[in-house]
Amino acid sequence: MSESAGGPGGGPAVAYYVRLGVGGKDRAWDPYQLLREVGSGSGAVEEVLGPDAEWHRGDVLGRVRRGELPGHLEEAEQFIVRNVVRAYREEFEVQAGYLRRQAEGGFALRLAVAAHVARDAEGRPVPHEPLSIEDTEALVRYLTSAPLVNADFHTDGRWIWSSDLATLADSYRLPLEPEFAQHVRDRRYLLPHTIHPDVLRRAGALLEAAASAPPGQRVREQSAPGQPPPPTAEQRQQALSDWHQEWQERHSSSTPFRPERHPDDPDYNLHHVDVDAEDQAEVEYWQRADEIMGIDPRTGRRIDT
């Protein structure tokens, strides 16, 4: 889709493109990236819609055309452009809330390790694949742009990492350990601009603790200051079971008992509230269930605690 110079304001021509075929993104209304070309000929400027919902100069368009990056381009209609930009803005509002919380010290801090030394809960090495060129570029920018704790370590207010991780990614395409990598992807490679001094002091104290920690021990805070430690998986399951029992008792008298509609369900009398509860009661149950399991009911995302 192109906007000519004769459009509103008499500005330069703008052509929009969606990048498809990367990361399973094959639908124009949910593309891997939205790109645009402003102007024409040798004076054209390439831009990409960033995770902050702003347009940034970049060479992605040309690199995809030359086959240097995966995917293919399709011209985007105006309604596609509007919808994608709106979705990016909505997503950025969600991320901005997380970033504020990171900057202000709302999360427990943890120290990252390199992927090749990471271990799972049973102590086994965590498998990993080399990063793509594009992922490497985005990751190195993230790792090197985050605020410094000291000369050798950075933090985003949630994780702390050595500058060596950026070198390993840049030189060897070595990815991050899975938890840290998922965190970075969830934040869409966005960072807080600044970190509260108290968070930096906490990060420095954690690094001091790490210096004397036994080899292989994960170094992390149990909880953010003033907050209880996050519940364990077992505690969440017990809380969910307790809530289910409470919810059933709360709505038992107001839920119609209709065994004739479920002749093939011999246990209907035990869980008829689950089967026939009103929509409002269902919403109440799932909202609280999501909260118990650490999922934001509004966004459906796991809450990083």
Backbone torsions as a table, in degrees:
resi	resn	phi	psi	omega
1	MET	NA	130.5	-178.2
2	SER	-120.2	144.5	172.4
3	GLU	-113.1	122.2	-175.2
4	SER	-80.7	167.9	178.6
5	ALA	-65.7	-16.4	179.3
6	GLY	-84.8	7.6	-178.6
7	GLY	-77.2	-170.0	-179.3
8	PRO	-55.3	128.6	178.2
9	GLY	84.5	-7.9	178.7
10	GLY	62.9	29.7	-177.4
11	GLY	-77.7	-178.8	-179.5
12	PRO	-70.3	161.6	177.3
13	ALA	-64.9	141.1	179.2
14	VAL	-130.0	126.6	176.6
15	ALA	-115.9	131.1	-177.6
16	TYR	-107.1	144.7	-179.9
17	TYR	-139.1	145.9	170.4
18	VAL	-104.4	141.6	176.0
19	ARG	-101.1	122.7	-174.0
20	LEU	-122.0	172.1	175.0
21	GLY	77.6	18.4	177.7
22	VAL	-125.7	132.7	178.3
23	GLY	59.4	30.8	178.9
24	GLY	77.7	8.0	-179.1
25	LYS	-87.6	99.5	-178.4
26	ASP	-123.9	15.0	-179.7
27	ARG	-119.3	131.7	-175.2
28	ALA	-60.1	-31.9	-177.8
29	TRP	-82.0	-5.7	175.5
30	ASP	-140.7	65.7	-173.1
31	PRO	-79.8	165.8	173.8
32	TYR	-67.5	-40.2	176.7
33	GLN	-149.2	154.5	170.8
34	LEU	-112.7	126.8	-175.5
35	LEU	-124.7	160.4	174.2
36	ARG	-149.4	156.6	178.5
37	GLU	-122.4	118.4	-175.8
38	VAL	-103.7	122.4	-176.2
39	GLY	92.6	-169.5	-178.5
40	SER	-148.4	164.1	178.2
41	GLY	68.1	-152.2	-176.5
42	SER	-69.1	-16.2	-179.3
43	GLY	-93.4	6.9	-178.5
44	ALA	-67.7	144.1	178.8
45	VAL	-113.1	128.0	178.0
46	GLU	-90.6	137.0	178.9
47	GLU	-138.3	154.0	177.9
48	VAL	-128.7	141.5	176.4
49	LEU	-76.8	116.2	-176.2
50	GLY	-84.5	170.1	179.1
51	PRO	-63.8	-15.1	175.6
52	ASP	-87.8	9.1	178.2
53	ALA	66.8	21.6	176.3
54	GLU	-115.5	154.2	178.0
55	TRP	-85.1	134.0	-179.2
56	HIS	-129.6	143.1	175.2
57	ARG	-64.4	142.4	179.1
58	GLY	-171.1	165.5	-177.0
59	ASP	-107.4	19.2	-177.2
60	VAL	-60.4	-44.0	-177.4
61	LEU	-56.1	-50.5	-179.9
62	GLY	-65.2	-37.8	-178.5
63	ARG	-68.3	-36.4	175.9
64	VAL	-67.2	-42.7	179.2
65	ARG	-60.7	-35.8	-178.5
66	ARG	-85.5	-2.1	179.4
67	GLY	80.4	13.4	180.0
68	GLU	-81.3	-21.0	176.2
69	LEU	-125.0	148.6	-178.0
70	PRO	-71.6	164.0	177.8
71	GLY	103.2	175.1	177.0
72	HIS	-137.8	162.0	-174.7
73	LEU	-109.5	142.9	171.3
74	GLU	-134.2	140.9	176.4
75	GLU	-64.1	142.4	-175.4
76	ALA	-106.7	133.2	175.2
77	GLU	-73.4	160.3	-175.2
78	GLN	-59.3	-40.0	-177.7
79	PHE	-68.1	-31.4	175.5
80	ILE	-65.7	-45.6	179.8
81	VAL	-58.9	-47.5	-179.1
82	ARG	-60.1	-44.1	-176.9
83	ASN	-67.6	-40.4	-179.4
84	VAL	-68.0	-43.7	178.8
85	VAL	-61.0	-42.2	178.9
86	ARG	-63.2	-41.6	179.1
87	ALA	-63.6	-39.6	178.0
88	TYR	-63.5	-40.9	-179.5
89	ARG	-65.5	-41.2	179.0
90	GLU	-64.9	-41.8	178.7
91	GLU	-64.5	-39.8	-179.4
92	PHE	-64.6	-36.0	177.2
93	GLU	-61.5	-40.2	176.9
94	VAL	-63.7	-48.0	-178.0
95	GLN	-65.1	-35.2	-179.6
96	ALA	-59.8	-36.3	177.2
97	GLY	-64.1	-43.6	177.1
98	TYR	-63.5	-42.2	-178.2
99	LEU	-64.2	-38.3	176.4
100	ARG	-62.3	-43.3	-179.7
101	ARG	-64.3	-39.1	177.0
102	GLN	-62.9	-45.9	-176.9
103	ALA	-64.4	-30.8	-175.0
104	GLU	-92.9	-3.6	176.3
105	GLY	92.8	26.6	-177.9
106	GLY	-82.3	-3.7	-178.9
107	PHE	-119.3	148.8	170.0
108	ALA	-69.3	141.2	-178.9
109	LEU	-88.0	150.8	175.2
110	ARG	-143.9	149.9	-177.7
111	LEU	-95.6	128.3	-179.9
112	ALA	-82.8	153.1	172.9
113	VAL	-123.9	163.9	179.1
114	ALA	-70.5	151.6	-176.2
115	ALA	-59.8	-35.7	-174.4
116	HIS	-74.0	-11.6	175.7
117	VAL	-113.2	-0.7	179.9
118	ALA	-67.5	146.4	178.6
119	ARG	-130.1	149.3	177.1
120	ASP	-83.2	-174.3	-175.5
121	ALA	-61.9	-24.9	179.4
122	GLU	-93.5	5.3	178.0
123	GLY	84.1	9.7	-179.3
124	ARG	-88.1	148.4	177.2
125	PRO	-58.4	142.7	179.5
126	VAL	-89.1	121.7	179.8
127	PRO	-66.5	150.0	179.7
128	HIS	-152.9	154.5	177.9
129	GLU	-113.5	151.2	177.8
130	PRO	-60.7	149.2	177.9
131	LEU	-72.8	151.4	170.7
132	SER	-74.6	166.4	178.3
133	ILE	-58.0	-44.9	-176.3
134	GLU	-67.4	-43.3	178.6
135	ASP	-64.0	-36.9	179.0
136	THR	-61.7	-45.4	-179.0
137	GLU	-60.4	-47.3	-178.8
138	ALA	-65.6	-40.0	-177.7
139	LEU	-68.2	-43.1	180.0
140	VAL	-62.7	-39.9	176.5
141	ARG	-60.2	-43.3	179.9
142	TYR	-62.5	-49.8	-173.8
143	LEU	-66.3	-34.0	-176.7
144	THR	-91.4	-16.0	-176.9
145	SER	-93.7	-13.5	-177.9
146	ALA	-67.5	153.1	178.4
147	PRO	-56.4	147.6	-179.0
148	LEU	-87.2	139.0	169.3
149	VAL	-86.9	-44.7	173.5
150	ASN	-150.7	-164.4	-175.2
151	ALA	-64.6	-22.9	-172.3
152	ASP	-115.9	-7.6	-175.0
153	PHE	-130.6	144.3	176.6
154	HIS	-115.6	164.0	172.3
155	THR	-148.1	149.2	172.6
156	ASP	-108.8	12.4	-178.6
157	GLY	89.3	-1.1	177.4
158	ARG	-129.8	-46.7	178.2
159	TRP	-117.0	154.1	173.5
160	ILE	-121.8	137.5	-178.5
161	TRP	-147.3	153.5	177.2
162	SER	-76.5	148.5	175.4
163	SER	-60.8	-20.1	179.5
164	ASP	-62.4	-27.4	-179.6
165	LEU	-62.6	-36.9	177.7
166	ALA	-66.6	-38.7	178.0
167	THR	-64.2	-43.5	179.2
168	LEU	-63.2	-38.8	178.1
169	ALA	-69.1	-44.7	-175.7
170	ASP	-70.3	-42.2	-174.6
171	SER	-87.1	-33.2	-173.1
172	TYR	-123.1	2.0	-176.9
173	ARG	54.8	37.4	178.7
174	LEU	-83.5	125.0	-177.7
175	PRO	-76.6	175.6	174.9
176	LEU	-81.6	163.0	172.4
177	GLU	-60.3	151.5	-169.5
178	PRO	-54.1	-44.7	-177.7
179	GLU	-63.9	-43.5	179.2
180	PHE	-67.2	-41.7	179.4
181	ALA	-61.2	-41.9	179.4
182	GLN	-64.9	-39.3	177.5
183	HIS	-59.8	-46.2	-179.2
184	VAL	-63.9	-42.0	177.9
185	ARG	-64.9	-42.0	179.2
186	ASP	-60.4	-34.7	178.8
187	ARG	-82.5	-1.7	179.4
188	ARG	56.4	37.2	177.6
189	TYR	62.0	25.7	177.0
190	LEU	-95.9	143.2	-178.5
191	LEU	-124.2	149.9	168.1
192	PRO	-64.7	144.5	179.2
193	HIS	-69.4	-38.1	179.4
194	THR	-137.6	160.1	177.6
195	ILE	-122.3	135.5	-178.9
196	HIS	-58.8	140.0	-179.9
197	PRO	-53.8	-34.1	179.0
198	ASP	-63.7	-35.7	178.6
199	VAL	-67.6	-40.7	178.2
200	LEU	-64.2	-37.1	177.1
201	ARG	-66.1	-41.2	176.5
202	ARG	-61.6	-41.2	179.6
203	ALA	-63.0	-41.5	178.2
204	GLY	-63.3	-39.5	178.4
205	ALA	-65.7	-36.9	179.4
206	LEU	-67.8	-37.0	177.1
207	LEU	-65.6	-36.7	176.4
208	GLU	-64.4	-40.6	177.9
209	ALA	-65.1	-35.0	-178.5
210	ALA	-65.6	-30.5	-177.3
211	ALA	-63.9	-26.7	-178.6
212	SER	-111.0	8.0	-179.2
213	ALA	-76.3	147.6	177.3
214	PRO	-61.0	148.6	178.8
215	PRO	-56.1	135.3	177.9
216	GLY	86.5	-11.1	-179.9
217	GLN	-77.6	132.0	177.2
218	ARG	-72.5	131.6	-178.0
219	VAL	-104.7	116.7	-178.7
220	ARG	-158.8	158.1	171.8
221	GLU	-77.5	146.9	176.8
222	GLN	-70.2	-34.5	179.9
223	SER	-163.5	163.4	174.0
224	ALA	-71.0	152.1	-179.8
225	PRO	-53.9	133.3	178.2
226	GLY	80.6	2.6	-179.7
227	GLN	-120.1	145.8	176.7
228	PRO	-72.5	157.2	175.7
229	PRO	-59.6	146.1	177.8
230	PRO	-62.5	146.7	-179.0
231	PRO	-65.8	151.1	174.9
232	THR	-75.7	169.2	178.2
233	ALA	-60.3	-39.7	-180.0
234	GLU	-65.6	-40.9	179.1
235	GLN	-65.1	-38.1	177.6
236	ARG	-63.8	-43.5	-179.6
237	GLN	-63.3	-40.0	178.5
238	GLN	-66.4	-41.9	178.8
239	ALA	-64.0	-37.1	178.4
240	LEU	-66.5	-40.7	177.7
241	SER	-63.7	-43.1	178.9
242	ASP	-63.2	-41.0	180.0
243	TRP	-66.4	-39.2	179.1
244	HIS	-61.7	-42.5	178.5
245	GLN	-64.3	-44.8	179.2
246	GLU	-62.3	-42.3	-178.3
247	TRP	-64.9	-42.8	178.2
248	GLN	-60.2	-45.8	-179.5
249	GLU	-64.1	-37.5	-178.3
250	ARG	-65.3	-35.3	-173.1
251	HIS	-110.2	5.7	-177.5
252	SER	-61.0	-45.6	-175.7
253	SER	-73.2	-23.0	-177.3
254	SER	-98.1	-3.4	179.6
255	THR	-97.1	123.6	-179.9
256	PRO	-56.9	138.2	177.2
257	PHE	-98.5	108.9	-171.2
258	ARG	-129.6	66.3	-178.3
259	PRO	-63.3	-25.2	-179.5
260	GLU	-64.8	-21.1	179.2
261	ARG	-84.9	-8.4	-176.1
262	HIS	-134.5	58.9	-176.0
263	PRO	-64.3	-21.6	-177.6
264	ASP	-95.7	9.9	-178.9
265	ASP	-113.6	95.0	-177.3
266	PRO	-67.4	-18.7	-178.9
267	ASP	-102.3	17.0	-176.3
268	TYR	-57.2	-38.9	-177.2
269	ASN	-65.5	-20.5	179.9
270	LEU	-84.7	-27.7	-176.8
271	HIS	-133.9	36.2	-177.0
272	HIS	-67.0	-24.1	177.0
273	VAL	-67.3	-41.7	177.5
274	ASP	-59.6	-37.9	-174.1
275	VAL	-79.7	-42.0	-169.2
276	ASP	-117.0	12.0	-179.7
277	ALA	-61.5	148.7	177.7
278	GLU	-66.6	159.0	-176.8
279	ASP	-56.7	-41.5	-178.2
280	GLN	-63.1	-37.9	178.0
281	ALA	-67.7	-37.6	177.3
282	GLU	-61.9	-43.8	179.4
283	VAL	-61.2	-43.5	178.8
284	GLU	-58.7	-44.7	-178.4
285	TYR	-61.9	-50.1	-173.2
286	TRP	-71.2	-31.0	176.3
287	GLN	-62.4	-47.5	180.0
288	ARG	-69.4	-37.3	178.7
289	ALA	-62.1	-41.6	177.4
290	ASP	-61.4	-44.6	179.6
291	GLU	-59.7	-43.8	-179.4
292	ILE	-62.1	-39.8	-177.1
293	MET	-85.9	6.2	176.6
294	GLY	79.3	32.1	179.4
295	ILE	-117.5	132.7	178.4
296	ASP	-69.8	114.3	-177.7
297	PRO	-60.6	-27.3	-177.0
298	ARG	-77.0	-38.9	-174.6
299	THR	-107.6	-16.1	-176.2
300	GLY	77.1	9.2	-178.7
301	ARG	-93.1	148.0	172.9
302	ARG	-68.8	132.2	-179.2
303	ILE	-80.9	123.8	-178.5
304	ASP	-80.0	104.3	-176.6
305	THR	-109.5	NA	NA
